[in-house]
């Protein structure tokens, strides 16, 4: 089993400032509704824009987005998958 990151966004609280997408475009993008979402490549469910499983190698990038989000709605946890 390899370590990965579970990343999720409380999209209903997103203020669409785009900091996450600017800091970590490998993982975050702005969806058609203008809110932050996980890029399609890493979504657990293609229809769920708010949650994904990300390679551990992107931890620093994701952590920057988590720490920089002005409304603190991005979360991550290490998992074994």
Buried (B, 14 or more C-beta within 10 A) or exposed (E): EEEBBBBBBBBEEBEEBBBBBEBBEBBBBBBEEEBBBBBEEBBBEEEEBBBBBBBEEBBEBBBBBBEBBEEEBBBBEEEEE
